[in-house]
Amino acid sequence: MGVLKSIAAELYGVGVTIRNWFYDAKIAKSRHFDIPIVCVGNIAVGGTGKTPTVEFLLGRLQGEYRIAVLSRGYRRRSKGYIEVELGDSFLRVGDEPKQIKRKFPEVVVVVCENRVEGVERIMKEHPEVNLIVMDDGFQHRRLTPTVNVILSDYSHPPYQNKMLPAGTLRDNPSQLYRADFLLITKTPKGMSPIERNIAQKELRPQPYQSIFFTDVRQCEPKPIFSDVAADRIPAGAKVVALAGIAHPEVFFESLEKRYSVVERVAYGDHHIYKVKEIRSLKEMVERHGEGVVVVTTEKDGVKLTSRKHIPEALQRALYVLPIEINFRDGDSALFVEKLQNELKNKKS
């Protein structure tokens, strides 16, 4: 199996290299738009923190711009251009776009697998929008963003990784040259200057690129059904930790520091919950006795909002753990300042 994966990875890498060469050599055309576009992307599959970064940008830039978010809507059961509404099912628009819309209801959120079409429709139907934040899309070479913000997991340096399916890379690490900003995510606490230098060198940065170190800050859990559940979870409470995300270890470990985690339940990334799994979760809560609650991720939480499919007893026990991106050394203001300068400089 390992040999087959290695062969498949080699073939995949050759295909990606050829495709990138056509765009880098200007043989394949890439579309530029007058409207500024910030792409938040990565070169590996799995959770590097794109959605929290998009939400950070929305929170910081809303006062300066009228923003629209453009996403592919990964694993949605629809196709084409759809403007996300608060009442939309995650099956129609995708879990992350729905999560963003719930947190920023005033922001235009659009899903479209064809990013060029998505930008064209946003410009036509929302002329008030003067900045588009593209959630993912670094590999969508038919469109050239104004600014590329590329995320890299501290624990998985790209040049030590392998192409799919032998590793998690979906693009050549050499393509990082197209990044304007490199965010090293999920960094450990207490990083020494030497560790920082090593992490930076692992990315082989260009002189024009700005590098920032980030981690994730967990907020207080919030009830999914606030009308039937308590506002807060007491410290040390019994918790069933539920996650359908890539690399859920950090999520589980963060809960174990605050509560008594009685069970870990992990599914694959973008998991869609079945009736039998909801039933199993309810039985798990009942088995662990009174006071036990279920804490899940925000991305999972948008899939567990249907009162029709969630028993009332389970509704009272369901909570989500909101997360925020945190810039080391208080560098968030510097990042925003540099990003805005980059947008202005590239527009002029």
BELDA-V169627 format. One record per helix or strand of 3 or more residues. SS is the DSSP state (@ for helix, = for strand). FROM is the first residue (numbers start at 1). LEN is the number of residues. If there is no record, write none. Layout:
# BELDA-V169627
{{SS;FROM;LEN} {SS;FROM;LEN}}
This chain:
# BELDA-V169627
{{@;2;23} {=;37;6} {@;50;12} {=;67;5} {@;90;4} {@;95;9} {=;108;4} {@;115;11} {=;131;5} {=;147;7} {@;158;3} {@;173;6} {=;181;5} {@;193;10} {=;210;9} {=;238;6} {@;249;8} {=;260;7} {@;275;13} {=;293;5} {@;298;4} {@;312;4} {=;318;4} {=;323;5} {@;328;3} {@;332;16}}
